[in-house]
C-alpha cells in the first residue's frame, strides 16, 4: 500500500528564461528548483496541495495551482514562460507582467 504520491514538475527547454531557475513551492514551502529543460520529482502525502513557481531573479511567479493527491498517484505538471522571444525583444512581456502583478508563469497538469 502506498502512503505517498509522486509529483513530477517538468520545464520545457526554451530560449526565453533559459538562464533562470524556477523555484518550486508546495504548500508555501520551497522544495526545489528546476532548470531549463529539466524535471524534478517530489513525494508528498495524500490530500489537497498547492503548487506555485517563482523565478530566481526576474520577480516572475505563477498563480497558485491547487490539486488533490491520492495515495500512490503519479502526477505530471509542466511550468513555462507564457511568451516567446519576440515578446522579450520588443518588451511586450513587461506589460503583461505589470497587468498581472508578476503572476505570468504557467502551470498545467498534463
N, C-alpha and C positions, 0 to 999 in steps of 0.2 A: 504494500500500500504506500502510495506517495503522499508525503506530508507537505511538499513544497511544489511550486510551479516555476517554470523557467521562462524568462523573458529574454529575447534577443533583440537588440537595437542595432539596426543597420543604417549606415550613412553612405549613399552612393558617391562615387568619385566624380567630382565636378571641379571645374576651374574656379568657379565662384566660391570663395571662402576656403580655398584649398589649404591655406596656412593656419586656419582657425581650428581649434579643437572644440568639440561640443561637450559640455559638461552635462551629464545625465543626473536628474534628480527624481527619486521615487519618494513620494510622501514627504516632500520638502527636505530630503536628505541627499546630499551629493554622494553618489556611489560609484562614479567612474567617468571616464572620458572616452570619446570615440573620435578617431582621426578620419580624415578624408579617405573614403573607400573602405573604412573599417567596420567591424562588427564587435559587439561586446555582449556577453551573456551574464545574467544575474539570476539567482534563485530568490524567490520571495514566498512568503506564506500566503495561503489562500485568503481571499477577501477582496474588498474594494480598495483599489490603489489609484494613485495619481502620478502621472509622468509629466515632467517638464524638462526642457532643454534650454541651455544658455550657451552662448559662445564665450570663449575665454578672454576675449579682449575687445570685441566690437559692440558690446552692450545690446546685443540682439538676443531675443528669447522667444519662447513659444507660449501659447496659451496652455493651460493645464489640460491634460488628456486623461479622463477618468475611465477605468475599466474594472471588470470583475474577473478575478482569478479563481480557478477551481483546482483542487489537488491533482497533481500530475499533468497539468495542462502546459502546453508549449505555445507561446505567443510570439509572433514576429512583428516588430514595429520598425518603421522607417522614418528617419528625420532628414530634412534637407532645407536648403535655401529656396524660397519660392520665386526667385528671379534669376535671370540669366546674365551673361557677361555684358550684353548691351545696356541693361539697366545700371550696371556698375559703371560702364564707360560714360553714360550720359547722366548719371546721378539720379535717375528716377526712383531708385530704391529708397533714397532718403525721404522722399515724400511719403511713401508707404510706411516707412519707419516712424515718421512724425505722426501720421494719422492714427496708427495703431499702437502708439506708445512703445515702440520697440518690439512688440509681440508679433513678429513676422515669420519665425521659423515654423516649418510644417512638421506635424507628427501624424502618422497614419498607421493603421493596422493593416497588414497585408498577408 
